[in-house]
Amino acid sequence: MIAGAPLAADAEFSGLTNDKIARRAEQEFQCGVELRGARDKAIPHFKITLDCYEELRRRGARNPDLYRDLGNASLLADDLPRAVLSYRRGLRQAPTDPDLQAGLTEARARVVYAGAGRFGRPPNDYRPPWLPRLRLEELFAGAAAFYVAGCLCAMRWLMMRRGWALISGIIALLAAATLTTLMIAALRTEHEEREHPLVVLAEDGVQLRKGDGLAYPPRYESPLNKGVEARRLYERGDWSQIELSGGEVGWLRRDWLLGDEP
């Protein structure tokens, strides 16, 4: 059923322009909102909305607005794994978007985490709320600007021996060094995400196993449920080795996972 879904979507939207698909998504979403008092009737409209946005994504639309709308439709259609994945994709492009942040927070709040402690839970964000979340391009531009400003202040100090020029130059160079450090960390994270892409559990009550098969015993007693986030480390046949945010590693069937693929 999962393997056949893209073919079904291609047939349904064949011949439709992107604008027509987008308009249909908006119409179906509005119908779902109007029927939210009758949940069983509303969900099919949200699922059609989800399919429309997925088709636009498959056609190459990749922007924060689309991922926000896709996440919202998935959440309303009770597709928790796709909602988490969509919000995560959007935040990769727009880390400071408040709607994407709120959507991911709401989606994570609906995940049923089994067991005590941090097992299966997303990592804590220790970043201070006042610290901006800058994209790689913004970090590079900021580091370059502060470095140039620092060099100019240093030259002014050498020419005029003014204390303010020396202090300003030191502050600018320190800012450039800080942004460069953050840029290196962002590059490492980007590389890690390419090497070990995000996966989201799409089934409830599954257990990480010690090997790539049901014959292997569970590695941990606590099961994992839909919406749990992890990183894919390795694939072998129909199985994937994943790592949770707490460092726990184990194997799950590939069809139990929703991957961050194109």
Contacts in CASP RR format, 6 or more apart in sequence:
PFRMAT RR
TARGET T0000
AUTHOR 0000-0000-0000
METHOD contacts of the structure
MODEL  1
MIAGAPLAADAEFSGLTNDKIARRAEQEFQCGVELRGARDKAIPHFKITL
DCYEELRRRGARNPDLYRDLGNASLLADDLPRAVLSYRRGLRQAPTDPDL
QAGLTEARARVVYAGAGRFGRPPNDYRPPWLPRLRLEELFAGAAAFYVAG
CLCAMRWLMMRRGWALISGIIALLAAATLTTLMIAALRTEHEEREHPLVV
LAEDGVQLRKGDGLAYPPRYESPLNKGVEARRLYERGDWSQIELSGGEVG
WLRRDWLLGDEP
2 255 0 8 1.000
6 58 0 8 1.000
9 51 0 8 1.000
9 54 0 8 1.000
9 55 0 8 1.000
9 58 0 8 1.000
10 55 0 8 1.000
12 51 0 8 1.000
12 55 0 8 1.000
13 21 0 8 1.000
13 52 0 8 1.000
13 55 0 8 1.000
16 24 0 8 1.000
18 56 0 8 1.000
18 59 0 8 1.000
18 61 0 8 1.000
21 52 0 8 1.000
21 55 0 8 1.000
21 56 0 8 1.000
22 52 0 8 1.000
22 56 0 8 1.000
24 48 0 8 1.000
24 52 0 8 1.000
25 48 0 8 1.000
25 49 0 8 1.000
25 52 0 8 1.000
25 53 0 8 1.000
25 56 0 8 1.000
25 69 0 8 1.000
25 73 0 8 1.000
28 45 0 8 1.000
28 46 0 8 1.000
28 48 0 8 1.000
28 49 0 8 1.000
28 52 0 8 1.000
29 45 0 8 1.000
29 46 0 8 1.000
29 49 0 8 1.000
29 69 0 8 1.000
29 73 0 8 1.000
31 42 0 8 1.000
31 45 0 8 1.000
32 41 0 8 1.000
32 42 0 8 1.000
32 45 0 8 1.000
32 46 0 8 1.000
32 49 0 8 1.000
32 76 0 8 1.000
33 42 0 8 1.000
35 41 0 8 1.000
35 42 0 8 1.000
35 45 0 8 1.000
36 42 0 8 1.000
42 76 0 8 1.000
43 76 0 8 1.000
43 77 0 8 1.000
43 78 0 8 1.000
46 73 0 8 1.000
46 76 0 8 1.000
46 77 0 8 1.000
47 77 0 8 1.000
47 79 0 8 1.000
49 69 0 8 1.000
49 73 0 8 1.000
49 76 0 8 1.000
49 77 0 8 1.000
50 70 0 8 1.000
50 73 0 8 1.000
50 74 0 8 1.000
50 77 0 8 1.000
50 79 0 8 1.000
50 82 0 8 1.000
53 66 0 8 1.000
53 69 0 8 1.000
53 70 0 8 1.000
53 73 0 8 1.000
54 70 0 8 1.000
56 66 0 8 1.000
57 66 0 8 1.000
57 70 0 8 1.000
62 89 0 8 1.000
62 93 0 8 1.000
63 93 0 8 1.000
64 90 0 8 1.000
64 93 0 8 1.000
64 94 0 8 1.000
64 97 0 8 1.000
64 100 0 8 1.000
67 86 0 8 1.000
67 87 0 8 1.000
67 89 0 8 1.000
67 90 0 8 1.000
67 93 0 8 1.000
67 100 0 8 1.000
68 86 0 8 1.000
68 87 0 8 1.000
68 90 0 8 1.000
68 97 0 8 1.000
68 99 0 8 1.000
68 100 0 8 1.000
68 103 0 8 1.000
70 82 0 8 1.000
70 86 0 8 1.000
71 82 0 8 1.000
71 83 0 8 1.000
71 86 0 8 1.000
71 87 0 8 1.000
71 103 0 8 1.000
71 107 0 8 1.000
72 83 0 8 1.000
72 103 0 8 1.000
74 80 0 8 1.000
74 82 0 8 1.000
74 83 0 8 1.000
74 86 0 8 1.000
75 83 0 8 1.000
75 103 0 8 1.000
75 106 0 8 1.000
75 107 0 8 1.000
75 110 0 8 1.000
80 107 0 8 1.000
80 110 0 8 1.000
80 111 0 8 1.000
80 226 0 8 1.000
80 227 0 8 1.000
81 200 0 8 1.000
81 201 0 8 1.000
81 202 0 8 1.000
81 226 0 8 1.000
81 227 0 8 1.000
81 258 0 8 1.000
82 200 0 8 1.000
82 258 0 8 1.000
83 103 0 8 1.000
83 107 0 8 1.000
84 104 0 8 1.000
84 107 0 8 1.000
84 108 0 8 1.000
84 111 0 8 1.000
84 200 0 8 1.000
84 227 0 8 1.000
84 229 0 8 1.000
85 198 0 8 1.000
85 200 0 8 1.000
85 258 0 8 1.000
85 259 0 8 1.000
85 260 0 8 1.000
87 100 0 8 1.000
87 103 0 8 1.000
87 104 0 8 1.000
87 107 0 8 1.000
88 104 0 8 1.000
88 198 0 8 1.000
88 200 0 8 1.000
88 229 0 8 1.000
88 260 0 8 1.000
89 260 0 8 1.000
90 97 0 8 1.000
90 100 0 8 1.000
91 97 0 8 1.000
91 100 0 8 1.000
91 101 0 8 1.000
91 104 0 8 1.000
92 193 0 8 1.000
93 135 0 8 1.000
94 100 0 8 1.000
95 133 0 8 1.000
95 134 0 8 1.000
95 135 0 8 1.000
96 132 0 8 1.000
96 133 0 8 1.000
107 227 0 8 1.000
108 122 0 8 1.000
108 227 0 8 1.000
111 225 0 8 1.000
111 226 0 8 1.000
111 227 0 8 1.000
111 228 0 8 1.000
112 204 0 8 1.000
112 225 0 8 1.000
112 226 0 8 1.000
113 119 0 8 1.000
113 120 0 8 1.000
113 121 0 8 1.000
113 225 0 8 1.000
113 228 0 8 1.000
114 205 0 8 1.000
114 222 0 8 1.000
114 223 0 8 1.000
114 224 0 8 1.000
114 225 0 8 1.000
115 222 0 8 1.000
118 245 0 8 1.000
118 246 0 8 1.000
119 220 0 8 1.000
119 222 0 8 1.000
119 244 0 8 1.000
119 246 0 8 1.000
119 248 0 8 1.000
120 224 0 8 1.000
120 228 0 8 1.000
120 229 0 8 1.000
120 230 0 8 1.000
120 244 0 8 1.000
120 245 0 8 1.000
120 246 0 8 1.000
120 248 0 8 1.000
121 245 0 8 1.000
122 229 0 8 1.000
122 245 0 8 1.000
123 245 0 8 1.000
123 246 0 8 1.000
127 133 0 8 1.000
134 182 0 8 1.000
136 183 0 8 1.000
136 186 0 8 1.000
136 187 0 8 1.000
136 190 0 8 1.000
139 179 0 8 1.000
139 180 0 8 1.000
139 182 0 8 1.000
139 183 0 8 1.000
139 186 0 8 1.000
140 183 0 8 1.000
142 176 0 8 1.000
142 179 0 8 1.000
143 176 0 8 1.000
143 179 0 8 1.000
143 180 0 8 1.000
143 183 0 8 1.000
144 176 0 8 1.000
146 172 0 8 1.000
146 173 0 8 1.000
146 175 0 8 1.000
146 176 0 8 1.000
146 179 0 8 1.000
147 172 0 8 1.000
147 173 0 8 1.000
147 176 0 8 1.000
149 168 0 8 1.000
149 169 0 8 1.000
149 172 0 8 1.000
150 168 0 8 1.000
150 169 0 8 1.000
150 172 0 8 1.000
150 173 0 8 1.000
150 176 0 8 1.000
153 165 0 8 1.000
153 166 0 8 1.000
153 168 0 8 1.000
153 169 0 8 1.000
153 172 0 8 1.000
154 165 0 8 1.000
154 166 0 8 1.000
154 169 0 8 1.000
154 173 0 8 1.000
156 162 0 8 1.000
156 165 0 8 1.000
157 163 0 8 1.000
157 165 0 8 1.000
157 166 0 8 1.000
157 169 0 8 1.000
192 231 0 8 1.000
196 231 0 8 1.000
196 232 0 8 1.000
196 233 0 8 1.000
196 243 0 8 1.000
197 231 0 8 1.000
197 232 0 8 1.000
197 259 0 8 1.000
197 260 0 8 1.000
197 261 0 8 1.000
198 229 0 8 1.000
198 230 0 8 1.000
198 231 0 8 1.000
198 232 0 8 1.000
198 259 0 8 1.000
198 260 0 8 1.000
199 229 0 8 1.000
199 230 0 8 1.000
199 231 0 8 1.000
199 232 0 8 1.000
199 240 0 8 1.000
199 242 0 8 1.000
199 257 0 8 1.000
199 258 0 8 1.000
199 259 0 8 1.000
199 260 0 8 1.000
200 227 0 8 1.000
200 228 0 8 1.000
200 229 0 8 1.000
200 230 0 8 1.000
200 257 0 8 1.000
200 258 0 8 1.000
200 259 0 8 1.000
201 224 0 8 1.000
201 225 0 8 1.000
201 226 0 8 1.000
201 227 0 8 1.000
201 228 0 8 1.000
201 230 0 8 1.000
201 252 0 8 1.000
201 256 0 8 1.000
201 257 0 8 1.000
201 258 0 8 1.000
202 226 0 8 1.000
202 227 0 8 1.000
202 255 0 8 1.000
202 256 0 8 1.000
202 257 0 8 1.000
202 258 0 8 1.000
203 225 0 8 1.000
203 226 0 8 1.000
203 256 0 8 1.000
204 223 0 8 1.000
204 225 0 8 1.000
204 226 0 8 1.000
205 223 0 8 1.000
205 224 0 8 1.000
205 225 0 8 1.000
206 223 0 8 1.000
206 224 0 8 1.000
206 225 0 8 1.000
206 252 0 8 1.000
206 253 0 8 1.000
206 256 0 8 1.000
207 218 0 8 1.000
207 219 0 8 1.000
207 220 0 8 1.000
207 221 0 8 1.000
207 222 0 8 1.000
207 223 0 8 1.000
207 224 0 8 1.000
208 218 0 8 1.000
208 219 0 8 1.000
208 220 0 8 1.000
208 224 0 8 1.000
208 242 0 8 1.000
208 244 0 8 1.000
208 248 0 8 1.000
208 249 0 8 1.000
208 250 0 8 1.000
208 251 0 8 1.000
208 252 0 8 1.000
209 216 0 8 1.000
209 217 0 8 1.000
209 218 0 8 1.000
209 219 0 8 1.000
209 250 0 8 1.000
209 251 0 8 1.000
209 252 0 8 1.000
210 216 0 8 1.000
210 217 0 8 1.000
210 218 0 8 1.000
210 219 0 8 1.000
210 250 0 8 1.000
210 251 0 8 1.000
211 239 0 8 1.000
211 250 0 8 1.000
211 251 0 8 1.000
212 236 0 8 1.000
212 237 0 8 1.000
212 238 0 8 1.000
212 239 0 8 1.000
212 241 0 8 1.000
212 251 0 8 1.000
213 239 0 8 1.000
213 251 0 8 1.000
216 251 0 8 1.000
219 248 0 8 1.000
219 249 0 8 1.000
219 250 0 8 1.000
220 248 0 8 1.000
228 244 0 8 1.000
229 244 0 8 1.000
229 245 0 8 1.000
230 242 0 8 1.000
230 243 0 8 1.000
230 244 0 8 1.000
230 245 0 8 1.000
230 257 0 8 1.000
231 242 0 8 1.000
231 243 0 8 1.000
232 240 0 8 1.000
232 241 0 8 1.000
232 242 0 8 1.000
232 257 0 8 1.000
232 259 0 8 1.000
233 240 0 8 1.000
233 241 0 8 1.000
233 242 0 8 1.000
233 243 0 8 1.000
233 249 0 8 1.000
234 240 0 8 1.000
234 241 0 8 1.000
235 241 0 8 1.000
235 254 0 8 1.000
237 254 0 8 1.000
238 253 0 8 1.000
238 254 0 8 1.000
238 255 0 8 1.000
239 251 0 8 1.000
239 252 0 8 1.000
239 253 0 8 1.000
239 254 0 8 1.000
240 251 0 8 1.000
240 252 0 8 1.000
240 253 0 8 1.000
240 254 0 8 1.000
240 257 0 8 1.000
241 249 0 8 1.000
241 250 0 8 1.000
241 251 0 8 1.000
242 249 0 8 1.000
242 250 0 8 1.000
242 251 0 8 1.000
242 252 0 8 1.000
242 257 0 8 1.000
243 249 0 8 1.000
243 250 0 8 1.000
END
